């Protein structure tokens, strides 16, 4: 789906080549010490000859390089390169390798230039034993993979390969087969033509409403397209037909007669196009999270967003605890969205580099699309209701702290990471995503009036299509984009809760796959073949024997209806985000209050038991503290234990989804919060008891008195800190 959120590559490869040559020359030009001495004795008359040595060495080095080299690849050539993500993804040599494939930018134009595409090979790691470990034969040997590798077709369009490599190194697919991933044309090292897309003209980051957002996005696109054309990019060549031809070219360059094809999201669109372009090269086909080749019904985003909200509301209403914790969720959600659309919350931020003017407007999109994005991965489902309720609650209270945290989070990675917006926009224009959106948006908004205008407008969609045409990216011939007909072995998969490519779209394409099987994974999100272990195993079994009847029994049992967590509501994380970004010195000084209190309680939890043991060893009688000592130990234990429980709850919450931390803390958070408050009461009791004992006895060791007083004050202080920072169970 759209964003699943050449000059540059030439510069990169040239820089790499120069650096490598320079490194080699430096190694070769460092003679031994005795040779250096001999050179010094030779005198200045040889200086001219010595000065020419680097040029001669460079010429000799270049002549000795095997052809083809990075700077002169011809169409169809491949050459190995160091993986550009080697410093961010840990792997050993032989586990992952990379290369460049040369292809014509536009095969429909005789004078088209040649561009270079990055591809990755994840080498099969070998089957695991029953305990999940790789077999140990005493001596490490390279595993001989099955002869039919897999080509993975990436999503987006526009997503780079690193995120896929990270996900697939331990995937069932890479156990017995090599998996290739082609980084599609126009993405990062495959010729990104707008690498500074979101970094230029920062004023475009501060749209006040949907209409301005649409206008600002068109301005970014126009600048991107202008620059691409000036650099010689043929924008019309960035389409799914050419992408399919690139996949065929990679297969042929690697020498495979056929291979297994696996595509998810936009990759499913590319996979369907591949059945037109290279049907004979497909041994078996798996498509997941379906984007129909004709794009019919795909761009009904208002409909799909409403479907997401319906899933959350219906599931919550069916759970008594959830319904009680988050009452009237549907009505409150649509009311909150309407309120923010009519009157957005405007927050002030200090980062005027990213947000010129220092103000950010937050509208109803924040409510609708936080849970929408969470529904991509079923692992985050337990937090859906809590996050939706937290966003609605923030809108009802116009909570600037929460919305400031959201605004600051939205300005995080403006560089786009491994996503290339220029390529995404060109594909959208040429393939017809933009055109389809303009055709259906009025009807789509009419279906769900409560969400109308969140994604865009009729006028904005028409203006975007006009922009495509202005830069030579009008609608391609629809003959290539008709529903496909393929009689090869196929497995069509879709998650039942997929937010952006729902099962309706998968069922829509099934008639064209006469030798196909359909698998709908209950309560699964976007692309279960990559995220659900059971579905992945079914896919591998299909590749092992495409003609066999599939055992899908585990799919029905492994994905039950999600159970929503009831989070302890807290604005602590939102305050922390704002504090760290806006006033870090004051915020960390504020945190020191809680930290020092906790430290004193931790020391007390050690000192009091040690002192007790030492007194028993020395057989000294304990001073009469009137129960204050025991109260101090209880206060310390409750305070430290409560913090530990809250820390675990925070970790547990982040494992469900970092977004859930905006809502509060899941798991045993309330137990931890209650413990801290009760610890404060125990500390207060210790102070009263020690004061009474001191008054009645008149004497008490200064160490005993000081320890009890410090512990009691620390426990009370920590409880007050928890109350002030919203770490309470109320």
C-alpha positions as CSV (number, residue, x, y, z in Angstrom):
1,X,0.0,0.0,0.0
2,X,1.0,3.6,-0.4
3,X,3.8,4.0,2.1
4,X,3.9,0.6,3.9
5,X,5.4,4.9,7.0
6,X,20.0,8.4,-9.9
7,X,22.5,11.3,-9.3
8,X,22.6,10.3,-5.6
9,X,23.6,6.7,-6.4
10,X,26.2,7.8,-8.9
11,X,27.7,10.1,-6.3
12,X,27.6,7.3,-3.7
13,X,29.3,4.7,-6.0
14,X,31.9,7.3,-7.2
15,X,32.7,8.2,-3.6
16,X,33.0,4.6,-2.6
17,X,35.3,3.9,-5.6
18,X,37.5,6.8,-4.8
19,X,37.7,6.0,-1.1
20,X,38.5,2.4,-1.8
21,X,41.2,3.3,-4.3
22,X,42.6,5.9,-1.8
23,X,42.7,3.3,0.9
24,X,44.5,0.8,-1.3
25,X,47.0,3.4,-2.5
26,X,47.7,4.4,1.1
27,X,48.3,0.8,2.0
28,X,50.6,0.3,-1.0
29,X,52.5,3.6,-0.4
30,X,53.5,2.9,3.1
31,X,57.0,1.3,2.6
32,X,59.0,-0.3,5.4
33,X,61.3,1.9,7.5
34,X,64.5,1.0,5.7
35,X,62.9,1.8,2.3
36,X,61.8,5.2,3.7
37,X,65.4,5.8,4.8
38,X,66.7,4.9,1.4
39,X,64.2,7.3,-0.2
40,X,65.4,10.1,2.1
41,X,69.0,9.5,1.0
42,X,68.1,9.6,-2.6
43,X,67.9,13.4,-2.5
44,X,65.6,16.0,-4.0
45,X,66.4,15.2,-7.6
46,X,64.0,12.3,-7.5
47,X,61.1,14.3,-6.1
48,X,59.4,14.6,-9.5
49,X,59.4,10.9,-10.1
50,X,58.1,10.3,-6.6
51,X,55.3,12.8,-7.2
52,X,54.1,10.9,-10.2
53,X,53.9,7.6,-8.4
54,X,50.4,8.0,-7.0
55,X,49.0,8.7,-10.5
56,X,50.8,5.7,-11.9
57,X,49.6,3.5,-9.1
58,X,46.0,4.7,-9.5
59,X,46.1,4.1,-13.3
60,X,47.5,0.6,-12.7
61,X,44.8,-0.1,-10.1
62,X,42.0,1.0,-12.3
63,X,43.3,-1.1,-15.2
64,X,43.5,-4.2,-13.0
65,X,39.9,-3.9,-11.8
66,X,37.7,-6.7,-13.2
67,X,34.9,-5.6,-15.6
68,X,32.2,-4.7,-15.0
69,X,32.9,-2.0,-12.4
70,X,30.5,0.3,-10.7
71,X,31.0,3.1,-13.1
72,X,30.4,1.3,-16.3
73,X,27.7,-1.3,-15.7
74,X,25.7,-2.2,-18.8
75,X,22.1,-3.4,-18.8
76,X,21.8,-6.8,-17.1
77,X,25.2,-6.6,-15.4
78,X,25.4,-7.4,-11.7
79,X,28.4,-6.6,-9.4
80,X,28.8,-7.3,-5.7
81,X,29.0,-4.4,-3.2
82,X,29.3,-4.0,0.5
83,X,25.8,-3.9,2.1
84,X,25.0,-0.2,3.0
85,X,23.3,-1.3,6.2
86,X,26.2,-3.4,7.5
87,X,26.8,-1.0,10.5
88,X,23.2,-1.1,11.6
89,X,22.2,-4.7,11.1
90,X,24.5,-7.2,12.7
91,X,25.5,-10.2,10.6
92,X,28.5,-12.3,9.8
93,X,30.1,-12.5,6.3
94,X,28.3,-15.2,4.3
95,X,25.0,-14.6,6.0
96,X,23.9,-11.6,4.0
97,X,25.4,-10.2,0.8
98,X,24.5,-7.4,-1.6
99,X,25.0,-6.4,-5.2
100,X,24.0,-3.9,-7.9
101,X,21.9,-4.7,-10.9
102,X,22.0,-2.5,-14.0
103,X,18.7,-1.8,-15.8
104,X,17.5,0.7,-18.3
105,X,15.5,3.4,-16.6
106,X,12.8,3.3,-19.3
107,X,12.7,0.3,-21.5
108,X,10.0,2.0,-23.6
109,X,12.4,4.8,-24.7
110,X,15.3,4.0,-27.0
111,X,17.7,6.6,-25.5
112,X,17.0,5.7,-21.8
113,X,19.9,5.8,-19.4
114,X,21.1,2.9,-17.3
115,X,20.4,3.0,-13.6
116,X,21.7,0.7,-10.8
117,X,19.5,-1.1,-8.3
118,X,20.6,-2.5,-5.0
119,X,19.7,-6.1,-4.2
120,X,20.2,-8.2,-1.1
121,X,20.7,-11.9,-0.6
122,X,19.8,-13.4,2.8
123,X,21.6,-16.8,2.7
124,X,19.7,-19.8,4.0
125,X,20.8,-20.5,7.5
126,X,19.9,-24.2,7.6
127,X,17.0,-26.0,9.3
128,X,16.6,-25.7,13.1
129,X,16.3,-28.7,15.4
130,X,13.3,-29.4,17.6
131,X,14.7,-27.1,20.3
132,X,14.9,-24.2,17.8
133,X,18.7,-24.3,17.5
134,X,20.7,-24.8,14.4
135,X,22.3,-28.3,14.2
136,X,25.8,-28.6,15.5
137,X,27.9,-31.0,13.5
138,X,31.0,-30.3,15.4
139,X,32.5,-28.3,12.6
140,X,30.8,-25.3,11.0
141,X,29.8,-26.0,7.4
142,X,28.0,-23.9,4.9
143,X,24.4,-25.0,4.4
144,X,23.4,-26.0,0.9
145,X,20.1,-24.3,0.3
146,X,17.2,-25.6,-1.7
147,X,17.6,-24.9,-5.4
148,X,14.5,-22.7,-5.7
149,X,15.1,-19.4,-3.9
150,X,12.5,-16.8,-3.0
151,X,12.3,-13.2,-4.3
152,X,10.6,-10.9,-1.9
153,X,8.7,-8.0,-3.4
154,X,8.8,-5.0,-1.0
155,X,5.9,-2.7,0.0
156,X,5.2,0.9,0.2
157,X,5.8,1.7,-2.6
158,X,9.1,3.3,-1.5
159,X,10.3,1.3,1.5
160,X,14.0,0.4,1.5
161,X,15.4,-3.0,2.2
162,X,16.9,-2.7,5.7
163,X,13.7,-3.2,7.6
164,X,12.9,-6.3,5.6
165,X,16.4,-7.7,6.1
166,X,16.1,-7.3,9.9
167,X,12.7,-9.0,9.9
168,X,13.7,-11.9,7.6
169,X,17.1,-13.0,8.9
170,X,15.2,-15.3,11.5
171,X,12.1,-15.9,9.4
172,X,11.0,-19.4,8.5
173,X,11.5,-18.5,4.8
174,X,15.2,-18.1,5.2
175,X,15.7,-21.4,6.9
176,X,16.1,-23.6,3.9
177,X,16.1,-21.1,0.9
178,X,18.0,-18.1,0.0
179,X,15.8,-15.0,-0.1
180,X,16.5,-12.1,-2.5
181,X,15.2,-8.6,-1.9
182,X,15.4,-6.1,-4.8
183,X,15.4,-2.5,-3.6
184,X,13.1,-1.0,-6.2
185,X,14.1,1.9,-8.5
186,X,14.0,5.3,-6.9
187,X,14.5,4.1,-3.3
188,X,17.6,5.3,-1.3
189,X,20.7,3.5,-2.9
190,X,18.6,2.5,-5.9
191,X,18.5,6.1,-7.1
192,X,16.5,8.2,-4.7
193,X,15.8,11.4,-6.6
194,X,14.4,13.4,-3.6
195,X,16.6,12.5,-0.6
196,X,15.9,15.8,1.2
197,X,12.1,15.6,0.6
198,X,10.9,16.6,4.1
199,X,14.0,18.6,5.1
200,X,13.6,21.5,2.7
201,X,11.2,24.4,3.3
202,X,10.4,23.6,6.9
203,X,7.4,26.0,6.8
204,X,5.6,23.1,5.1
205,X,5.7,21.2,8.3
206,X,3.2,23.4,10.1
207,X,-0.1,23.1,8.2
208,X,-3.1,24.3,10.2
209,X,-5.7,22.1,8.6
210,X,-6.3,19.4,6.0
211,X,-6.5,21.9,3.1
212,X,-3.1,23.3,3.9
213,X,-1.7,19.9,4.4
214,X,-2.8,19.0,0.9
215,X,-1.4,22.2,-0.5
216,X,1.9,21.9,1.3
217,X,2.3,18.3,0.1
218,X,1.7,19.3,-3.5
219,X,4.4,22.0,-3.1
220,X,6.8,19.4,-1.8
221,X,6.0,17.1,-4.7
222,X,6.4,19.9,-7.3
223,X,9.8,20.7,-5.9
224,X,10.8,17.1,-5.9
225,X,9.6,16.5,-9.5
226,X,11.3,19.7,-10.7
227,X,14.6,18.6,-9.3
228,X,14.3,15.1,-10.6
229,X,13.7,16.3,-14.1
230,X,16.6,18.7,-13.9
231,X,18.9,15.8,-12.9
232,X,17.8,13.8,-15.9
233,X,15.3,11.4,-14.2
234,X,12.6,10.0,-16.4
235,X,9.7,10.2,-14.0
236,X,7.4,8.3,-16.3
237,X,9.6,5.2,-15.9
238,X,8.7,4.8,-12.2
239,X,5.8,2.5,-12.4
240,X,4.9,-1.1,-11.5
241,X,5.4,-2.4,-15.0
242,X,9.0,-1.4,-15.0
243,X,9.4,-2.7,-11.5
244,X,8.2,-6.1,-12.7
245,X,10.7,-6.0,-15.6
246,X,13.4,-5.2,-13.0
247,X,12.5,-8.3,-11.1
248,X,12.7,-10.4,-14.3
249,X,16.0,-8.8,-15.1
250,X,17.4,-9.8,-11.7
251,X,16.3,-13.4,-12.1
252,X,17.9,-13.6,-15.5
253,X,21.1,-12.0,-14.3
254,X,21.4,-14.4,-11.4
255,X,20.8,-17.3,-13.7
256,X,17.6,-18.8,-12.3
257,X,15.0,-20.3,-14.7
258,X,12.3,-19.7,-12.1
259,X,12.0,-18.9,-8.5
260,X,9.3,-18.5,-5.8
261,X,7.7,-15.1,-5.6
262,X,6.5,-13.6,-2.3
263,X,4.9,-10.1,-2.3
264,X,3.2,-8.2,0.5
265,X,1.1,-5.0,0.2
266,X,2.5,-3.0,-2.8
267,X,4.6,-6.1,-3.3
268,X,1.3,-8.0,-4.0
269,X,0.5,-5.5,-6.7
270,X,4.0,-6.0,-8.1
271,X,3.5,-9.8,-7.9
272,X,0.4,-9.6,-10.0
273,X,2.1,-7.4,-12.5
274,X,4.9,-10.0,-12.6
275,X,2.4,-12.6,-13.7
276,X,2.0,-10.5,-16.9
277,X,5.7,-9.7,-17.4
278,X,7.4,-12.9,-16.3
279,X,4.9,-15.7,-15.8
280,X,7.4,-18.4,-16.9
281,X,9.8,-17.3,-14.2
282,X,7.3,-17.9,-11.3
283,X,7.6,-21.4,-9.8
284,X,5.1,-20.6,-7.0
285,X,3.4,-17.4,-6.0
286,X,2.4,-16.1,-2.6
287,X,0.6,-12.7,-2.3
288,X,-0.3,-11.2,1.0
289,X,-2.2,-8.0,2.0
290,X,-3.7,-7.6,-1.4
291,X,-3.5,-4.5,-3.6
292,X,-5.6,-5.3,-6.7
293,X,-3.8,-4.9,-9.9
294,X,-6.6,-2.6,-11.2
295,X,-6.5,-0.7,-7.8
296,X,-10.3,-0.9,-7.7
297,X,-11.6,0.0,-4.3
298,X,-8.1,0.3,-2.8
299,X,-8.2,4.0,-2.2
300,X,-11.4,4.1,0.0
301,X,-9.3,5.1,3.0
302,X,-12.3,6.7,4.9
303,X,-14.1,3.3,4.6
304,X,-11.1,1.4,5.9
305,X,-10.5,3.8,8.8
306,X,-14.1,3.5,9.9
307,X,-13.7,-0.3,9.7
308,X,-10.7,-0.1,12.1
309,X,-12.7,1.9,14.6
310,X,-15.6,-0.5,14.3
311,X,-13.3,-3.5,15.1
312,X,-12.0,-1.7,18.2
313,X,-15.4,-0.5,19.5
314,X,-17.2,-3.8,18.8
315,X,-14.5,-5.9,20.6
316,X,-14.4,-3.5,23.5
317,X,-18.2,-3.5,23.9
318,X,-18.1,-7.3,24.0
319,X,-15.7,-7.3,26.9
320,X,-17.3,-6.2,30.2
321,X,-14.1,-4.9,31.7
322,X,-13.2,-2.9,28.6
323,X,-16.7,-1.5,28.2
324,X,-16.7,-0.4,31.8
325,X,-13.2,1.2,31.6
326,X,-13.9,2.9,28.2
327,X,-17.6,3.7,28.1
328,X,-19.4,5.1,25.0
329,X,-16.2,4.7,23.0
330,X,-17.8,5.0,19.5
331,X,-19.9,8.1,20.2
332,X,-17.0,9.8,22.1
333,X,-14.6,9.0,19.3
334,X,-16.6,10.6,16.6
335,X,-17.5,13.6,18.8
336,X,-13.8,14.1,19.6
337,X,-12.8,13.9,16.0
338,X,-15.4,16.4,15.0
339,X,-14.3,18.8,17.8
340,X,-10.7,18.7,16.7
341,X,-11.5,19.1,13.1
342,X,-13.6,22.2,13.9
343,X,-11.2,23.6,16.4
344,X,-7.7,21.9,16.3
345,X,-5.5,22.0,19.4
346,X,-2.6,24.4,18.7
347,X,0.5,23.7,20.9
348,X,3.7,25.6,21.3
349,X,7.0,23.9,20.8
350,X,10.6,25.2,21.0
351,X,12.0,23.5,17.9
352,X,11.5,26.3,15.5
353,X,14.0,24.6,13.1
354,X,11.5,21.8,12.4
355,X,8.3,23.9,13.2
356,X,8.9,27.5,12.1
357,X,6.8,29.8,14.2
358,X,6.9,27.4,17.1
359,X,3.2,26.3,16.8
360,X,1.8,23.0,15.7
361,X,-1.9,22.3,14.9
362,X,-3.2,18.9,15.9
363,X,-6.5,17.8,14.3
364,X,-8.8,14.7,14.3
365,X,-6.3,12.6,12.3
366,X,-4.4,12.0,15.5
367,X,-7.4,10.2,17.0
368,X,-8.3,8.1,13.9
369,X,-4.9,7.1,12.7
370,X,-3.0,6.2,15.9
371,X,-5.1,3.0,16.3
372,X,-5.1,2.6,12.5
373,X,-1.3,2.3,12.4
374,X,-1.3,0.0,15.5
375,X,-3.6,-2.4,13.6
376,X,-0.8,-3.2,11.1
377,X,0.8,-5.6,13.6
378,X,-1.4,-8.0,15.6
379,X,1.2,-7.9,18.5
380,X,0.0,-4.4,19.3
381,X,-3.7,-5.2,19.3
382,X,-4.0,-5.5,23.2
383,X,-3.4,-1.7,23.4
384,X,-5.9,-0.5,20.8
385,X,-8.8,0.4,23.0
386,X,-6.6,2.1,25.6
387,X,-4.8,4.2,23.0
388,X,-8.1,5.2,21.3
389,X,-9.6,6.1,24.7
390,X,-6.5,8.1,25.7
391,X,-6.6,10.1,22.4
392,X,-10.4,10.8,22.9
393,X,-9.8,11.8,26.5
394,X,-7.1,14.2,25.5
395,X,-9.4,15.8,23.0
396,X,-12.2,16.1,25.4
397,X,-9.9,17.8,27.9
398,X,-8.0,19.6,25.2
399,X,-4.9,18.3,26.9
400,X,-2.0,20.3,25.5
401,X,0.6,18.1,27.1
402,X,-0.6,15.0,25.3
403,X,-0.9,16.8,22.0
404,X,2.4,18.4,22.3
405,X,4.0,15.0,22.9
406,X,2.2,13.8,19.7
407,X,3.4,16.8,17.7
408,X,7.0,16.3,18.9
409,X,6.9,12.6,18.0
410,X,5.6,13.5,14.5
411,X,8.6,15.6,13.8
412,X,11.0,12.7,14.6
413,X,12.6,11.3,11.5
414,X,12.0,14.0,8.8
415,X,14.8,12.4,6.7
416,X,12.3,9.6,6.0
417,X,14.7,6.8,7.1
418,X,14.6,4.1,4.4
419,X,11.5,5.5,2.8
420,X,11.7,7.4,-0.5
421,X,8.7,9.8,-0.9
422,X,9.7,10.8,-4.5
423,X,9.5,7.2,-5.8
424,X,6.2,6.7,-3.9
425,X,4.7,9.8,-5.5
426,X,5.9,8.8,-9.0
427,X,4.4,5.3,-8.7
428,X,1.2,6.8,-7.3
429,X,0.9,9.1,-10.3
430,X,1.9,6.7,-13.1
431,X,0.1,3.6,-11.8
432,X,-3.1,5.5,-11.0
433,X,-3.3,5.5,-7.2
434,X,-3.7,9.3,-7.3
435,X,-6.3,9.0,-10.1
436,X,-8.3,6.4,-8.3
437,X,-8.3,8.5,-5.1
438,X,-9.7,11.4,-7.1
439,X,-12.5,9.1,-8.5
440,X,-13.7,7.7,-5.2
441,X,-13.0,10.3,-2.5
442,X,-16.4,12.0,-2.7
443,X,-18.3,8.7,-2.4
444,X,-15.8,7.5,0.2
445,X,-16.4,10.5,2.4
446,X,-20.1,10.2,1.9
447,X,-20.0,6.7,3.4
448,X,-18.4,7.8,6.6
449,X,-19.4,11.5,7.2
450,X,-17.8,11.3,10.7
451,X,-14.4,11.0,9.1
452,X,-14.9,13.2,6.1
453,X,-12.0,15.5,5.4
454,X,-9.5,13.7,7.7
455,X,-7.6,12.3,4.8
456,X,-8.2,14.8,2.1
457,X,-10.7,16.6,0.0
458,X,-12.3,16.3,-3.4
459,X,-10.6,19.4,-4.6
460,X,-7.2,18.3,-3.2
461,X,-7.4,14.9,-4.9
462,X,-8.2,16.5,-8.2
463,X,-5.3,19.0,-7.8
464,X,-2.9,16.1,-7.0
465,X,-3.9,14.3,-10.2
466,X,-3.4,17.6,-12.2
467,X,0.1,17.8,-10.7
468,X,0.9,14.3,-11.9
469,X,-0.1,15.2,-15.4
470,X,1.8,18.5,-15.3
471,X,5.0,16.6,-14.8
472,X,4.4,14.0,-17.5
473,X,3.0,11.3,-15.2
474,X,-0.6,10.9,-16.5
475,X,-2.5,7.7,-16.2
476,X,-0.7,4.8,-17.9
477,X,-2.5,2.5,-20.3
478,X,-5.0,0.6,-18.2
479,X,-4.5,-2.6,-20.3
480,X,-1.5,-3.4,-18.0
481,X,-3.6,-2.7,-14.9
482,X,-6.6,-5.0,-15.6
483,X,-7.3,-7.9,-13.2
484,X,-4.7,-10.6,-13.9
485,X,-5.3,-14.2,-14.9
486,X,-2.7,-16.7,-13.7
487,X,-2.8,-20.5,-13.7
488,X,0.4,-21.2,-11.8
489,X,0.3,-22.4,-8.2
490,X,-0.7,-19.5,-6.0
491,X,-1.5,-18.8,-2.3
492,X,-3.4,-15.6,-1.6
493,X,-3.3,-14.5,2.0
494,X,-4.9,-11.7,3.9
495,X,-5.2,-10.7,7.5
496,X,-8.9,-10.4,8.6
497,X,-8.1,-7.2,10.5
498,X,-5.7,-5.7,7.9
499,X,-6.4,-1.9,8.2
500,X,-5.4,-0.8,4.8
501,X,-5.8,-3.8,2.5
502,X,-8.8,-5.6,4.0
503,X,-9.9,-9.1,2.9
504,X,-12.5,-7.7,0.5
505,X,-9.6,-6.8,-1.8
506,X,-8.2,-10.3,-1.6
507,X,-11.5,-12.0,-2.4
508,X,-11.8,-9.5,-5.3
509,X,-8.8,-10.9,-7.2
510,X,-9.3,-14.6,-6.4
511,X,-11.2,-15.4,-9.6
512,X,-8.1,-14.7,-11.7
513,X,-6.0,-17.3,-9.9
514,X,-7.4,-20.6,-11.3
515,X,-4.8,-22.7,-9.5
516,X,-4.9,-20.6,-6.3
517,X,-5.8,-21.1,-2.7
518,X,-7.1,-18.4,-0.4
519,X,-6.1,-18.1,3.3
520,X,-7.7,-15.5,5.5
521,X,-5.9,-15.3,8.9
522,X,-8.3,-14.4,11.7
523,X,-7.6,-11.3,13.7
524,X,-4.3,-10.7,11.8
525,X,-3.0,-7.4,10.5
526,X,-1.1,-6.3,7.5
527,X,1.0,-9.1,6.0
528,X,0.7,-12.2,8.3
529,X,3.1,-14.2,6.2
530,X,5.9,-12.0,7.6
531,X,4.6,-11.4,11.1
532,X,2.7,-14.6,12.2
533,X,4.8,-17.7,12.8
534,X,2.0,-20.1,11.9
535,X,1.1,-18.4,8.6
536,X,4.9,-18.2,7.7
537,X,5.1,-22.0,8.2
538,X,2.1,-22.5,5.9
539,X,3.8,-20.4,3.3
540,X,7.0,-22.4,3.5
541,X,5.1,-25.6,3.2
542,X,3.4,-24.3,0.1
543,X,6.8,-23.4,-1.5
544,X,8.0,-26.9,-0.5
545,X,5.2,-28.6,-2.5
546,X,2.9,-26.1,-4.3
547,X,0.6,-29.0,-5.4
548,X,0.0,-30.5,-1.9
549,X,-3.1,-29.8,0.2
550,X,-2.1,-27.2,2.9
551,X,-2.6,-27.9,6.6
552,X,-3.9,-24.5,7.8
553,X,-5.3,-25.8,11.1
554,X,-2.8,-23.8,13.2
555,X,-4.0,-20.6,11.6
556,X,-7.5,-21.0,13.0
557,X,-6.2,-21.6,16.5
558,X,-3.2,-19.4,16.8
559,X,-5.0,-16.1,16.3
560,X,-7.9,-15.6,18.7
561,X,-9.9,-12.5,19.3
562,X,-7.6,-9.9,21.0
563,X,-8.0,-9.2,24.7
564,X,-7.7,-5.5,25.3
565,X,-5.6,-4.3,28.2
566,X,-7.0,-1.9,30.7
567,X,-4.2,0.6,31.2
568,X,-3.6,2.7,34.3
569,X,-4.2,6.1,32.9
570,X,-1.2,8.3,33.2
571,X,0.2,11.4,31.5
572,X,3.7,10.6,32.8
573,X,5.2,9.6,29.5
574,X,3.6,12.5,27.6
575,X,5.0,14.9,30.2
576,X,8.4,13.2,29.9
577,X,8.5,13.6,26.1
578,X,7.6,17.3,26.4
579,X,10.0,17.9,29.3
580,X,13.0,16.2,27.5
581,X,12.3,18.1,24.3
582,X,11.2,21.5,25.7
583,X,12.9,22.1,29.0
584,X,15.4,19.3,29.6
585,X,17.4,20.9,32.4
586,X,14.2,21.6,34.5
587,X,12.8,18.2,33.7
588,X,15.8,16.3,34.7
589,X,16.1,18.4,37.9
590,X,12.5,17.5,38.6
591,X,13.3,13.8,38.0
592,X,16.2,14.1,40.4
593,X,13.6,14.7,43.2
594,X,12.1,11.2,42.6
595,X,15.5,9.7,42.0
596,X,17.0,10.9,45.2
597,X,13.9,9.8,47.2
598,X,14.1,6.3,45.6
599,X,17.9,6.1,46.3
600,X,17.4,6.9,50.0
601,X,14.7,4.2,50.2
602,X,17.0,1.7,48.5
603,X,19.8,2.5,50.9
604,X,17.4,2.1,53.8
605,X,16.2,-1.2,52.5
606,X,19.8,-2.4,52.8
607,X,20.9,-0.6,56.0
608,X,18.0,-1.6,58.3
609,X,18.4,-5.4,57.8
610,X,22.2,-5.2,58.0
611,X,21.9,-3.2,61.2
612,X,19.5,-5.8,62.6
613,X,21.9,-8.6,61.9
614,X,24.8,-6.7,63.4
615,X,22.9,-6.1,66.6
616,X,22.1,-9.7,66.9
617,X,25.8,-10.6,66.4
618,X,26.9,-8.1,69.0
619,X,23.9,-9.1,71.2
620,X,23.0,-5.4,71.6
621,X,19.5,-4.5,72.5
622,X,17.5,-2.6,70.0
623,X,16.4,0.9,70.9
624,X,12.7,1.4,71.5
625,X,11.4,3.3,68.5
626,X,7.8,2.6,69.2
627,X,7.4,0.7,65.9
628,X,9.0,3.4,63.8
629,X,11.8,1.2,62.7
630,X,9.4,-1.4,61.4
631,X,7.3,1.2,59.7
632,X,10.5,2.6,58.0
633,X,11.4,-0.9,56.6
634,X,7.8,-1.3,55.3
635,X,7.9,2.2,53.7
636,X,11.2,1.5,52.0
637,X,10.1,-1.9,50.8
638,X,6.8,-0.5,49.4
639,X,8.5,2.5,47.7
640,X,11.3,0.4,46.1
641,X,9.0,-2.4,45.2
642,X,6.4,-0.1,43.8
643,X,9.0,1.6,41.6
644,X,10.2,-1.8,40.4
645,X,6.7,-2.9,39.5
646,X,6.1,0.4,37.7
647,X,9.3,-0.1,35.8
648,X,8.2,-3.6,34.7
649,X,4.8,-2.3,33.7
650,X,6.5,0.4,31.6
651,X,8.6,-2.2,29.8
652,X,5.6,-4.5,29.4
653,X,3.6,-1.6,27.9
654,X,6.3,-0.7,25.4
655,X,6.5,-4.3,24.3
656,X,2.8,-4.1,23.3
657,X,3.4,-0.8,21.6
658,X,5.3,2.4,22.4
659,X,2.3,4.3,21.4
660,X,0.4,2.8,24.4
661,X,2.7,4.6,26.8
662,X,0.8,7.8,25.8
663,X,-2.3,6.2,27.4
664,X,-0.6,5.0,30.5
665,X,0.8,1.7,31.8
666,X,-0.5,-1.8,31.3
667,X,0.2,-4.9,33.4
668,X,0.6,-4.6,37.2
669,X,1.0,-0.8,37.1
670,X,-1.8,-0.1,39.6
671,X,-0.2,-2.4,42.1
672,X,3.1,-0.5,41.8
673,X,1.3,2.9,42.1
674,X,-0.6,1.8,45.2
675,X,2.6,0.4,46.8
676,X,4.2,3.8,46.4
677,X,1.3,5.6,47.9
678,X,1.0,3.1,50.8
679,X,4.8,3.5,51.3
680,X,4.2,7.2,51.7
681,X,1.7,6.5,54.4
682,X,4.1,4.1,56.1
683,X,6.8,6.7,56.0
684,X,4.4,9.3,57.5
685,X,3.6,6.7,60.3
686,X,7.3,6.2,60.9
687,X,7.8,9.9,61.4
688,X,4.9,10.1,63.9
689,X,6.0,7.0,65.8
690,X,9.7,8.1,66.0
691,X,8.6,11.5,67.3
692,X,6.4,9.8,69.9
693,X,9.2,7.5,71.0
694,X,11.7,10.3,71.2
695,X,9.4,12.3,73.4
696,X,8.6,9.4,75.7
697,X,12.1,8.0,76.1
698,X,14.0,11.2,75.8
699,X,17.0,9.4,74.3
700,X,17.7,7.7,70.9
701,X,20.9,7.0,69.0
702,X,21.5,9.6,66.4
703,X,22.0,7.0,63.7
704,X,18.7,5.3,64.5
705,X,16.9,8.6,64.7
706,X,18.4,9.9,61.5
707,X,17.8,6.7,59.5
708,X,14.2,6.6,60.4
709,X,13.6,10.2,59.7
710,X,15.4,10.1,56.4
711,X,13.5,7.0,55.3
712,X,10.1,8.3,56.4
713,X,10.8,11.6,54.6
714,X,12.0,9.8,51.4
715,X,8.9,7.6,51.3
716,X,6.6,10.6,51.8
717,X,8.6,12.5,49.2
718,X,8.3,9.7,46.6
719,X,4.6,9.4,47.2
720,X,4.2,13.1,46.6
721,X,6.4,12.9,43.5
722,X,4.2,10.0,42.1
723,X,1.1,12.1,42.7
724,X,2.5,15.2,41.0
725,X,3.7,13.2,38.0
726,X,0.5,11.3,37.5
727,X,1.8,7.9,38.6
728,X,-1.3,7.2,40.7
729,X,-3.9,4.4,40.4
730,X,-6.8,6.8,40.3
